[in-house]
Each structure stands twice: as C-alpha cells, then as structure tokens.
Amino acid sequence: MTTPPEPRHIRSFVRRAGRQTKAQDRAMAELWPRFGLPTAGSGPGNPAVLDLAAEFGRVAPCVLEIGFGNGDALVTMAAESADRNFLGVEVHEPGVGHCLLAVEQLGLTNVRVLMQDALEVLRDRLPDQSLLGVHLYFPDPWHKKRHHKRRLVQPGFVALLAARLAPGGYFHAATDWPDYAAHIQAILSASPAFQLLDTGPSGAIGGRPRTRFEARGQRLGHPIWEAVYLRS
C-alpha cells in the first residue's frame, strides 16, 4: 500500500458531547456489531488495512463519506445505489446511532461505519485504489484564519485521496463557506492527480441529497458551492 509522506497530524474535528436517545443507545448496542467496524488493533484478527470485500460480504465499487453527520445523505445514496458499497466515517456517536437506525429501517446491507479520524482511515485502513469515490459534504470550515490549518482539505489529504481512489474515481466536495470553497479549489488545482470535472450550486451535480448542515447554511443565507474532481 502506497502511503504518502505523513504530514503533521492536526485534527480537523472536535469531539462534542451530544445527547443520545434511547433508540440511539440501542443502535450502538445492537446494530454497531453488525454494521460498525472497530478501530485497528482493538481485537484479535483485526488488522489495520480493511478487507472491504470481506467486510461487506461482496465485491462492489466502494464510496467513502467523511463526516456523515446523521447519515441522511449516506443512507439515501446507499438506498438508491444498491450496486455500490458505502463506507461512512463519523466521530459523533449520536449521529452514528441515528445512521444505524436508518440503515435498519430501510433494510440496507451495503453500509458500514467507522468511528475514527478520517485521515487515519485514509492513511492506515484502506488499500490503494480501493475507492470509487470520496464524499466530503459541509465539513467544519474552521473559518477563523488562525484555524485554517485545521481544515481537512490540505495537500497531504489530497495525496492520500490520490493513492486510495482508483483511476477514474472522483472526489465530491460541498461547502457553504466561500472562503473554504476557494481553499478547496486552490489545493485541488495544485494537484496533478486531479482535474475538475464539474462545479455548480447545490444540487446541480449528481443529484446529491440535501444535508442537515446544508439546510442550516441556507437558513443563514450562505451560498452553497460544490465540485467534483476526477482522479486522472
């Protein structure tokens, strides 16, 4: 597995305590063992690099969603694309519980979930060229200038994307912060591994489901930007 030189690891998220419902507690107790993937090294026979075919029980194109929130977009896409596997990464446990309940309600079998730093997942858990696509919808913008270093999209992140995406795979990003949109465009345009495939306002590309964070941004009057970059 090709691992680009490791950048200084600055976490792009803050774990926030959240209120968890009894239903979400049940989801974590009963559904996590079925749909959740443990962190590497937490038990026997649990190697760092995931065998995606074994974890999903089939060979199919795999799409990774980073920071899926409540999982609404992840579950909708999984329900609409039964021929694809969907791997979601989220560190907020109530959101994971909400997602698992939706997976159960819809009877989905093509969703698996990780509660781990997305950079660690890309760096340590996924084989080269194992992904068809990566979705990053409305990540924390870290809008204060002194916090820009905490933004997930950085040159090291893009190098990991290039290694883990199969040729012809894609990276789909969306944000409601114009400054972060400009930041993403600058970082991706500097990478020879990617070319801009499409850009436009929210919902104009690929029928992406609307997310909770997107709705909040629209209520605040923020412009929605998204783009798809092709792994060349």
Helices and strands as residue ranges (DSSP letters): H 22-26, I 27-31, H 32-35, E 36-37, H 52-56, E 62-66, H 72-80, E 85-89, H 93-106, E 111-114, H 118-120, I 121-125, E 131-137, G 145-150, H 155-164, E 165-175, H 178-189, E 194-201, H 212-219, E 225-231
